[in-house]
Amino acid sequence: MRLGSSLALVGSGEARLSDRYDCNVYAIEAPDGAVLVDTGGGRAPQRLLEHARETIGAPVGALLTHAHADHSQGGPAFQREGVPVIASEASATLLRTGTEEELGIVAAKRDGVYPAEYEFANYEPDRTVVPGTAVTVGGREFEVVSLRGHASDHVCYLTETDDGRVCFVGDAVYPDGSISLLNVPGSSLAAYRSDIDNLRGRGIDALLPGHGLPRLEGGQECVELAAEALEGMYVPPSRT
Ligand SMILES: [Zn+2]
């Protein structure tokens, strides 16, 4: 599903564009092909790659926003197809050795978010990136921005397109200004407070979240709303 001249939504469990346990998966045009952001829940990863080929081009790499299963578990299948998976150092540690407890899957199974038989597959990403630096994938440059809070390893990716500045924001901030604070290991309001400034005043046009609808213009307003709520005394609105 195209979202602009260089951008497509290639997976979404909520829209049943792909497997129901997939987060939103995006593809963006790069000089060498399509760069995907996140890899879905791993139950039908081929559909994500097919949708990327049909809309943007041949997948040349996948960036992870964080290691939660609905974002990371398509990774091994992508790697078998020759699509390298790129993650932050903190995500790489969780991907290598994280347990289902550490990744929030135990609680998610209890709440029916994942089926009881779902198993997290540990794996090694192909490359790691450091928040606060830039990474080039398929000839396209992305700025890696630390935005912990939803998860201890969470990062966002900023990149420039002909349609404006795009932010792949993962599960950190949603278009209505809400955050996603979970009652699982790694989720922390203090981390949100310390990192939200990394995304303030960045002139974001398109804000592309890991769930729900994207916001194609004025994305910065959503970040500012979340940041202002994080300055208050009460827990900000949080997506469930
Ligand atoms: Zn998540």
Boltz pocket constraint, residues with backbone or C-beta under 6 A from the ligand:
constraints:
  - pocket:
      binder: B
      contacts: [[A, 66], [A, 68], [A, 150], [A, 151], [A, 171]]
      max_distance: 6.0
